[in-house]
Amino acid sequence: MRERLLAAERVTAIDWRKGTLRLLDQRLLPLEETWLSYETAEGVADAIRQMVVRGAPAIGIAAAYGLVLGLRARVATGGDWRAALEEDFTVLAESRPTAVNLFWALNRMRDRLERLKPGEDPLPLLEAEAVAIHESDREANLTMAQLGVDLIRKHHGGPQKILTHCNTGALATGGFGTALGVLRAAHLEGLIERVYADETRPWLQGARLTAWELANEGVPVTLNVDAAAAHLMKTESITWVIVGADRITANGDVANKIGTYQLAVTAMHHGVRFMVVAPSSTIDMGLESGEDIPIEERDGRELLEIGGKRVAADVEAFNPVFDVTPADLIDAIVTERGVVERPDTERMAQLMSRKRLH
Ligand SMILES: CSC[C@H]1O[C@H](OP(=O)(O)O)[C@H](O)[C@@H]1O
């Protein structure tokens, strides 16, 4: 299956070439495919803040490359580059609060710096670490795609209707996607009758990104308003809801795009299975439960306007962009280390004690 998955790959959001970082501006998709180039850590932090690049793993990968850009500038300036680089660590760490992949990537880059031997040139070594983070995420997605397909097939081997939320594709990761990677692979295996994609208000990741990725590959996809998800589960024999994650805590609680929690409650009510697909860089064993996950609230204008044009009355807007789904509403968490069914603290600890499967 791996070869067919690789052959199916079309889209990437992050391009690191000859020391230059280019990001596909996801604010403009699907109508415009515009790449922006970045030379500084501050510039990459702003790109994350503005959601030029978004998606938990993609944010971590972009931040890792942002640190390489920062290191190159600090070394060129001379003086104590280690002290100066702390500013770049800080500005990147402050770009968005919920996706733990950002902090995981920054910590991995810091660990690499701390392992430098006297006299070693830090630049090529830190660049290699960032590239390894990028490639490792893409590899993890290929592994998870196969594990997710096996799980789908375990319960129902024929073509089926699956609902997804937000965008968890190549645009949100180092390539191929997490939940959307499972859906791509399921399509290749003849297991998809139709994907229902929540539009995912207010930023419309589903309408603008997921629909674009799937349509580009001939995956049967229907866009629906977020509020139609319950009706679809009641009337359309949906077998799975499959989503990504931004932070998974030690007990299996999952922070993901706003609206995920109500999907899980509705899925439980209708007997629809609920799968979360995320690499282990999304798992934060330092947090006991989802109660402690910082939930990002973004500018209310994302609700009050569409395409920069005011559509709402002049009122206060509440715009949390993530929510937390308790582990007891989740049937399975699929990672590159393996699958946890009916996640709890003990099973999450067992998962994290395993080596990566690839
Ligand atoms: C593969 S992780 C994608 C994850 O990130 C999205 O959030 P955002 O678009 O705000 O970065 C959403 O929560 C997705 O599930």
PDBQT file of the ligand as one rigid body, heavy atoms in Angstrom, charges set to zero:
ROOT
HETATM    1  C1  LIG A 401      -3.140  17.339  11.284  1.00  0.00    +0.000 C 
HETATM    2  S1  LIG A 401      -3.438  18.411  12.573  1.00  0.00    +0.000 SA
HETATM    3  C2  LIG A 401      -4.611  19.445  11.935  1.00  0.00    +0.000 C 
HETATM    4  C3  LIG A 401      -5.354  20.124  13.027  1.00  0.00    +0.000 C 
HETATM    5  O1  LIG A 401      -4.971  21.498  13.073  1.00  0.00    +0.000 OA
HETATM    6  C4  LIG A 401      -6.111  22.266  12.778  1.00  0.00    +0.000 C 
HETATM    7  O2  LIG A 401      -6.144  23.488  13.413  1.00  0.00    +0.000 OA
HETATM    8  P1  LIG A 401      -5.668  24.817  12.645  1.00  0.00    +0.000 P 
HETATM    9  O3  LIG A 401      -6.179  24.729  11.226  1.00  0.00    +0.000 OA
HETATM   10  O4  LIG A 401      -6.315  25.921  13.454  1.00  0.00    +0.000 OA
HETATM   11  O5  LIG A 401      -4.164  24.833  12.739  1.00  0.00    +0.000 OA
HETATM   12  C5  LIG A 401      -7.251  21.394  13.245  1.00  0.00    +0.000 C 
HETATM   13  O6  LIG A 401      -7.398  21.393  14.638  1.00  0.00    +0.000 OA
HETATM   14  C6  LIG A 401      -6.819  20.073  12.725  1.00  0.00    +0.000 C 
HETATM   15  O7  LIG A 401      -7.438  18.952  13.271  1.00  0.00    +0.000 OA
ENDROOT
TORSDOF 0
